[in-house]
């Protein structure tokens, strides 16, 4: 159910409700498609790149990620650059959008 229409109703009201329902369906399908595409991209990352991405998604800085994973901050930077390239992301916000769309939080 998308809307409640009382009788008697006009055709325009019914048509507007039906169009609204189809718009909502299209939005849900679009989100599902983006989520599936993002999950495929994230699955293409190495295990360590996925670890770095998970920590980035938690909002942690490189130094904290390095400490948590037992690697150097420079290694985190390398993994971060590699995963961004594999995801086709040009910024951290674009990277995080892909991670969140894939269900990473």
Buried (B, 14 or more C-beta within 10 A) or exposed (E): EEEEEEEEEEEEEEEEBEEEEEEEEEEEEEEEEBBEEBBEBBEEBEEBBBBBBBBBBEEBEBEBBBBBBEBEBEBBBBBBEBBBEBBEBEEEEEBBBBBEBBEBE
